């Protein structure tokens, strides 16, 4: 049966709208590039124990190629089953949905049947199509499951869509959020303005996907003026659905809690403001900014391997590897920002995450 956002558990809606940490889940493979279910489950358990409010699975960080090798349903199922077995409370399950309308509807139906609560809708396959056609596609998928819009930068396969598109998208009744990842301040402001102008800011929660600007996205209020300039609405980006938060997740949860603790209108501590450049520097290394993000997925896998959660950085595409010098850059930010990583937390709990036992194993601090 179709799922409407009003049917979601109230606790999940509250968490989504308050803002939470939603890691973009990576794919754990063995040396033969086959799914490693033990390691895949361990990474999910890590996110849950780190305090993430949910997971995004089947998204860019999970590798879009899972669809061509028959892993879309198994990977989504494994995550959902792990959450059901391990989590200490409800967590939001977001499924990446992509492709033309027939494929996207099929993926939405699969996700919904597995207990997913929303779809992060990637419309990159419509590159070059009229925005009216893309909106028709979005409306059709929204009849199946609540949608999270996805503004994805062209550098990793996305495309820029207009203010008019985002205003019309926000009008779709079953849209619950927008993940803004254009890596572009102009485009980010434009999307915020579109949601407010649509009168949808109470229903459509803003999430950052701008891995290069995480902290200030979350700290800064956005002021949107009415057409005559007489009225002003202020809104906030509440949380993040981020590939960057697939690593050092415990620290991301702590950082978001610090940001949420700053009252509206209060002075922002300088050390919190300074985190923006430090987080961006770390992301530059992990996401391989020096090579236009070519190594962003292997970079995340490399950190998880360093922590012992994964055995390697294998991707489904053998050509997708760390870029030249990227490993040295990751080592640099590890040395310069030791307070950014959560290696001690992972080390204390790794054995329980890798075990065959359930959630009754005590969590280490």
N, C-alpha and C positions, 0 to 999 in steps of 0.2 A: 504493500500500500504506500502511496506517496506520503512523504514526511514534511510537515509544515513546522516552521520554527516555534510556533506556539505550543507544539506538542513536545518539545524538548524538556527534559527534567529542569525544574526551576533553578536548581543549584548550578547546572551547567550554563544556563543563560546568565545567571548572576556573575559567574566567573568570567565568561566571555566579555560581558559588558564592563566589568570592573577592570579588565585587562589582565592578561596572564602570559606566561612563557609557553610558547608552542614550538618545540624544536622540530625542524624538518628532518625526518628520520632517514639516516643513511642505510645503505645496503651492505650486509656482512657477507662476503664471499670467501670461499677457500681458494687454495692455490690453483685449482682447476676451474675457477670462476663459477662454481656452483654455490647456491645458497647455503650458508652455514647457520642452521636454525638455532644452535646453542648460543652463538655469538650475537645473532640477530635479537634473540630474546633477552640476552644480557644487556644489550644497549637499551632496549625498551625499559627494562627494570631500572637501569641507571637513571633514565629520565624521570621515571615515576618517583623514585626515592629522592632525587634531587629537588623535587617539588614542582615539576612542570605541571601546568594545568591541563595538559593534553598533549596530543601528538599529531603531526601532519605526515601522512604516509602515502607513498605513491607520487610524490612530488619531485621536483628537480633533483634534490639531494639524494633521493632514493634511486635515481637514474630512470629516465623515461623509458629506457630500453627494456625494463622489466616486462613491458607489454608484449614485446616481440619475442620474448623467450618463455612466455607462459608463467611469469612470476607475479603478475599483478594481484590476482586473487589470493595465492598462498601467502604473499608478504602482508597484505592487508589483514588476512585472517590471523596470522601469527601475532601481529601487533594487538588485535582486538582480544584474542584469547589471553595474551599475556597481561593486558590491562585488567581483564575480568578476574584473573587469578591473583594478581600481585598488588593492585592499587588499593589504597586504604580509603578510597572514596571515589565518587564519579569523576571521570576525566573526559574532556572533549576529544572526540575522534574525528579528525579531518582527513578526507581522502582526496588526493590529487586526481582530478578528472580532466582529460584532454581529448583531442581529436575532433573530427567532424561530429555532427549532431548524433548520428546513429551510434557511433562509438562512445561518445560522451554520455548518452542516456544509458547505454549498457553498463558503463563503468559506475554511473550513479546508482543504478539498480543493484549492482554487485555490492557496492559500499553500504548502501542502505540495508541490504539483507544481512550484512555482517555486523550491523549495529553501529555504523558510523553516523555521526550527527550532522555533518556538513560536508560540502564539496568545495575545494579550492579549484576554481574553474580557470583553466589555462586555455586561452583562445588563439594561441600562436599559429595553429594550422589555418586560421582565417586571414593570415597576412595577405594584404592586397584586396580583401573583400570589402564591400560597403559596410559601414558601421550599422546600418539598418539590418543587414543580414546577420551580423554578429549578435545584435540585440535579440533578434528572433531566436537564434540559437540559445542564448542565455535564458530567455523566457521558457523555452522548452525544457531545458535541464532543470530549471527552478521548479517545474511541476513535479519533480521526483524527490528533491532533497533541498534543504536550505543551502544557499550559495554564499561563498566568500569570493569576492572579486579579486582579481590578480593583475596588478599593473607591473608587468615584467619588462626589464630593460632589454633593448634589442641586442645588446652584446652577448646575451646567453639565450637567444632565440625568441625573445618577446617582441613587442612592438608598442609604440606609443599610440594611445587612443585619446580622442578629443575630450574637452570639457563637456560637450554635448552628449557624448557617449556615456560618460560617468554619471551625469545627471539623470539620464534615462535609465541607466543600470540601477541607480539607487532607488528609483521608483518601483522596481520589481518587488512585489510584496514579500517574496521568500528569500530576499537578500538580507543577510545578518551582519556582514562585515566586509571590509575591503582591506586586502593586504597591499600596501603601497611599496613597490620595489622598482621604481624607475631609476634609482640612483641619480636623481635630478631634482633640485629644489623647486624649480619652476613647475614641473609636472606634479610633484607632491602637493604643493599649495593648490594647484588647479583641481586635483581630486578632492581635497578637503573642501574647497569652495563648492564643488559640484554636489557633494553629499549634503552640505548645509543648505544650499539653495533649493535642493529637492525637498527640503523639510523632513529629511530622513535621519538626522543625526541621532535621534533617540533610539532608532531601530538598527541603524547600520553603524557598527563600532569600527573605529579606525585602528588598524594594526600596521606597524612598521615592518617592512621587508628590506629597508635600506640598510644593508649590512655595513655600509660605510659611514653611517650617521645615526647610529642607534640611540645614543644617550640623549642628544639634543632633540631628536624626534619625540622622545618620551617626556622630556622636561618642558619643552616650550609650548605654551598655548598658541593656538592658531586663531587669529581674529578675522572674521568674515563680515564685511559690511554689506548692508542692503544696497540695492541699485541706486537709491537716492542718497546713500551715505548717512542716513539718519539713525540707523539701527545697527548694532554690532552683536554678533554671536561669537562666543569663544568656545572652542572645542579642543579636546586633547586626543592625541594618539595614546591609546590605553595600554597596549601590549605589543608583543612581537611574535611573528611567525617567521622564523629566521633559520637559514642554513648555518649562520654563525653560532646560533644557540644550540646546534647539534653537538658542540664541544664546550667544555667548561660550564656545563649547564647549571651546576649548583651555584656558581658565582653569578650567573645571569639571573637566577631566582632571587638571590640576595640583593643584587643591584636594582632590580625592578621594585622590590619591597622598599628599598631606600627612597627611590624616586616617588613611589606612591605615598610615602610618609611625609613628603614635603607639602604642607597645606597650600591651596591655591592662594596666590598673592604674596606668599612668604618669600623671603630672600633665599636664593638657592646657594647652598654651601659651595665655596670655590673648589673644594676637592671633588665634589660631585660633578661640577662643570668640567673639571680637568679630565674626568674619566672619558669624556667624548673622544678626545684625541688619542688617548691610550687604547681604548677599545678599537678605534679605527686603525691604529697602527698594527694591532694584533690581527685584525681582520685582513689588513693588507697582505700580511704574510701568509695566513692560512688560506685566504681566498685568492691569492696569487694576482694581486692587482698589477704587479709589474709586467704580467703577460696577459693583460685584459681578461683576467679571471679564468684562464684556460685550465688551471689546476685547482679550481675551487673544490670540486668533490674529492679528488685525491688528498688535498690539503686537510680537509676535515677528517678523512680516514686516517691520515698520518698521525694526527693528534690522538685519536682513539686507539691506534696501534701503540703509540708511545705509552699510553696509560694501561695497556694490557687488555683492553676490551676487544680489540680486533687483532687478527694475526698478520694482516697485511693491508696494502692499499689497492688491492685488485679491484678493477672496474669491469663491467661487462664488455666494454670496448677496450681491447688490449692497448690501444693507442692513447687512452686517457690515463696519463701518469703525472707525477709531480713534474713541474717545469724545472729547467736548469736553475739552480740556486735557491729553489723554494724551500728545500729542507734546511738550508743554512738560515734562511729568513725565519722559519719557524723556531729554530734553535735560538736565534737572536731574541725574539720576543719572549720566549720562555725565560731567558736569562735576564732581560731587562724588566719584565713585569711578572715576577714570581707570584705576586698576589692575585693575578688574573686566573691562574689555573686552579683546578680542583683535584689535582693528582692525589692528595692525601685522602680525600673523601673516597675517590675511586679505589685506591689501594686498600682502604679499610673494609670495603664491601665487595670487592671483585669476586672473591670465592663464592659468596652467596648468590651473586648475580649469575655466575656460571654454573651453579649447582642445578640438580634436577628437583630440588625441594621447592616448596611454595613460599607464600608470603609470611609464614610463621617464623622464619629465621629472623632474629633480632637485627635491627638496623644499627650499624656502627656510626658513631658521630663523625 
